[in-house]
Amino acid sequence: MTVASTSVSPIRVLIVDDHPMVRDGITGLLVRQPDMEAIGEASDGAEAVTRFRELAPDVVLMDMQMEGTGGIEAIQEIRALSRDARILVLTTYAGDANAIRAIRAGASGYLLKNCIRSELLDAIRAVHAGRRVVCSDIAHALAQHALDEPLTEREIAILKLVAEGHPNKQVAWRLSLSVDTIKAQLKTIFEKLGVHDRTHAVTVASRRGYIER
């Protein structure tokens, strides 16, 4: 009697990261898994979109911050190509604002690069199965700030200029706003972030992923 094969095709993973050593490390990890295979790599978001078109991977491992086209833009473009695309963010950026942007863009999961290998492998399997995955540190941050009012795009633009060291007058000039408007906006920003000065505002906004320093 002939027994039918029950083998299952491995999960085909596209690895997107601007550091070759990171890509090599993940590839080496996947090679040792009987249910996974690394089918391609990309070093930035634009290349990720091209490789996605070419390879149609089951899961995309996506870095957030890369030269040129970043992770958020790549996630949006890939999801525009396929609403069924499964994208797992793997990043060093722990801020809740970053995670929210990625999930809203269409990511199925958000992990930090310091996660243990088994966590990454389990996350790939979970995302492939259609589940959402968020690492515990990010989940805690999301819960902590769930009821906070988010910063607006204008407030983020102001904070970016403040982080660069510009005084209110220069911030106002660059954004074509009045100095009084900048002062009022900073007051609102301080309230939303729970801080009392510009330096602390920049520190908290950077930690939460609103801005980069």
C-alpha positions as CSV (number, residue, x, y, z in Angstrom):
1,M,0.0,0.0,0.0
2,T,1.3,3.5,-0.9
3,V,1.3,6.1,1.8
4,A,0.6,9.6,0.7
5,S,3.2,12.2,1.5
6,T,2.3,14.6,4.3
7,S,5.2,16.9,3.9
8,V,4.4,20.6,4.2
9,S,6.1,23.3,2.1
10,P,8.6,25.4,4.2
11,I,7.8,29.0,5.0
12,R,9.5,31.1,2.4
13,V,11.0,34.2,4.1
14,L,12.4,37.4,2.5
15,I,14.9,39.2,4.8
16,V,15.1,43.0,4.6
17,D,17.8,44.8,6.5
18,D,20.6,47.2,5.6
19,H,23.2,45.3,7.6
20,P,24.7,42.3,5.7
21,M,25.7,40.6,9.0
22,V,22.1,40.8,10.3
23,R,20.9,39.2,7.0
24,D,23.5,36.5,7.2
25,G,22.7,35.7,10.8
26,I,19.0,35.4,10.1
27,T,19.7,33.3,7.0
28,G,21.9,31.0,9.1
29,L,19.1,30.6,11.7
30,L,16.5,29.8,9.1
31,V,18.6,27.2,7.3
32,R,18.6,25.1,10.4
33,Q,14.8,25.1,10.6
34,P,13.1,22.2,8.7
35,D,9.9,24.3,8.1
36,M,11.6,27.5,6.9
37,E,13.8,28.8,4.1
38,A,15.4,32.2,3.3
39,I,14.5,32.8,-0.3
40,G,16.0,36.2,-0.8
41,E,17.4,39.4,0.8
42,A,17.0,43.2,0.4
43,S,19.1,46.0,1.8
44,D,16.4,48.8,1.7
45,G,12.7,49.3,1.2
46,A,12.8,49.9,-2.5
47,E,14.7,46.6,-3.1
48,A,12.3,44.9,-0.7
49,V,9.3,45.8,-2.9
50,T,11.1,44.6,-6.0
51,R,12.1,41.3,-4.4
52,F,8.6,40.8,-3.1
53,R,7.2,41.1,-6.7
54,E,9.8,38.7,-7.9
55,L,9.6,36.1,-5.2
56,A,6.2,36.3,-3.6
57,P,7.5,35.2,-0.1
58,D,5.2,33.8,2.6
59,V,6.7,36.2,5.2
60,V,8.7,39.4,5.0
61,L,11.1,40.2,7.8
62,M,11.3,44.0,7.7
63,D,13.8,46.4,9.3
64,M,12.4,49.9,10.1
65,Q,15.2,52.4,9.5
66,M,17.2,52.0,6.3
67,E,18.8,54.3,3.8
68,G,16.5,55.5,1.1
69,T,13.1,53.9,1.3
70,G,12.4,52.9,4.9
71,G,10.4,50.1,6.4
72,I,7.1,51.9,6.8
73,E,7.0,53.0,3.1
74,A,8.0,49.5,2.0
75,I,5.3,47.9,4.1
76,Q,2.7,50.2,2.6
77,E,3.9,49.5,-1.0
78,I,4.0,45.7,-0.4
79,R,0.5,45.7,1.1
80,A,-0.7,47.7,-1.9
81,L,0.6,44.9,-4.1
82,S,-0.9,42.2,-1.9
83,R,-3.4,42.6,0.9
84,D,-2.5,39.1,2.0
85,A,1.2,40.0,2.5
86,R,2.5,38.9,5.9
87,I,5.1,41.3,7.2
88,L,7.0,41.0,10.5
89,V,9.0,44.0,11.6
90,L,12.4,43.2,13.2
91,T,14.0,46.4,14.6
92,T,16.0,48.0,17.3
93,Y,13.4,50.8,17.7
94,A,11.3,50.0,20.8
95,G,9.0,53.0,20.8
96,D,5.2,52.5,20.9
97,A,4.7,55.2,18.2
98,N,7.0,53.3,15.8
99,A,5.0,50.1,16.5
100,I,1.7,51.8,15.9
101,R,2.9,53.3,12.6
102,A,4.1,49.9,11.4
103,I,0.9,48.1,12.3
104,R,-1.2,50.8,10.7
105,A,0.9,50.5,7.6
106,G,0.0,46.8,7.5
107,A,2.6,44.9,9.5
108,S,1.4,41.7,11.2
109,G,4.0,41.8,13.9
110,Y,6.6,43.9,15.7
111,L,9.7,42.4,17.3
112,L,13.0,43.8,18.7
113,K,16.3,42.6,17.4
114,N,17.4,41.7,20.9
115,C,14.7,39.0,21.1
116,I,15.8,35.4,21.6
117,R,16.1,33.2,18.5
118,S,13.2,31.0,19.5
119,E,10.9,34.0,19.8
120,L,11.8,35.1,16.3
121,L,11.1,31.7,14.9
122,D,7.8,31.4,16.7
123,A,6.8,34.8,15.5
124,I,7.5,33.9,11.9
125,R,5.3,30.8,12.3
126,A,2.6,32.8,14.0
127,V,2.5,35.5,11.3
128,H,2.5,32.9,8.6
129,A,-0.5,31.4,10.2
130,G,-2.3,34.7,10.1
131,R,-1.8,35.8,13.8
132,R,-0.5,39.1,15.1
133,V,2.7,39.1,17.1
134,V,4.0,41.9,19.4
135,C,7.0,41.4,21.7
136,S,6.4,41.9,25.4
137,D,8.4,45.1,25.7
138,I,6.3,46.7,22.9
139,A,3.1,45.3,24.2
140,H,3.8,46.9,27.6
141,A,4.6,50.3,26.0
142,L,1.4,50.1,23.9
143,A,-0.6,49.4,27.0
144,Q,1.1,52.1,29.0
145,H,0.3,54.8,26.4
146,A,-3.0,53.4,25.1
147,L,-5.1,56.3,26.4
148,D,-2.5,59.0,25.6
149,E,-3.4,61.5,22.9
150,P,-0.8,61.0,20.0
151,L,1.3,63.8,18.7
152,T,0.1,65.4,15.4
153,E,2.3,65.6,12.3
154,R,2.8,69.4,13.0
155,E,3.8,68.7,16.6
156,I,6.3,66.0,15.4
157,A,7.7,68.5,12.9
158,I,8.2,71.1,15.6
159,L,9.9,68.5,17.9
160,K,12.3,67.4,15.2
161,L,13.4,71.0,14.8
162,V,13.7,71.5,18.5
163,A,15.8,68.3,18.7
164,E,18.1,69.8,16.1
165,G,18.7,72.8,18.4
166,H,16.6,75.4,16.7
167,P,15.1,78.2,19.0
168,N,11.4,79.0,18.7
169,K,12.0,81.9,16.3
170,Q,13.8,79.6,13.8
171,V,11.2,76.8,14.2
172,A,8.5,79.3,13.5
173,W,10.3,80.6,10.4
174,R,11.0,77.1,9.0
175,L,7.4,76.0,9.4
176,S,5.8,79.4,8.3
177,L,4.1,79.8,11.7
178,S,4.2,82.5,14.3
179,V,6.4,82.3,17.4
180,D,3.2,82.4,19.6
181,T,1.9,79.4,17.7
182,I,5.1,77.5,18.3
183,K,4.9,78.4,22.0
184,A,1.3,77.2,22.2
185,Q,2.1,74.0,20.3
186,L,5.1,73.2,22.6
187,K,2.8,73.6,25.6
188,T,0.4,71.1,24.1
189,I,3.4,68.8,23.3
190,F,4.6,69.0,26.9
191,E,1.2,68.0,28.2
192,K,0.8,65.1,25.8
193,L,4.3,63.7,26.7
194,G,4.0,64.5,30.4
195,V,7.1,66.7,30.5
196,H,8.0,70.3,31.5
197,D,10.8,71.4,29.2
198,R,12.1,71.1,25.7
199,T,15.0,68.7,26.5
200,H,12.8,66.2,28.3
201,A,10.3,66.4,25.5
202,V,12.9,65.5,22.9
203,T,14.1,62.6,25.1
204,V,10.7,61.1,25.6
205,A,9.6,61.6,22.0
206,S,12.8,59.9,20.9
207,R,12.3,57.0,23.3
208,R,8.7,56.5,22.1
209,G,9.7,56.6,18.4
210,Y,8.1,59.9,17.4
211,I,11.5,61.4,16.3
212,E,15.0,60.2,15.7
213,R,18.1,61.7,17.4
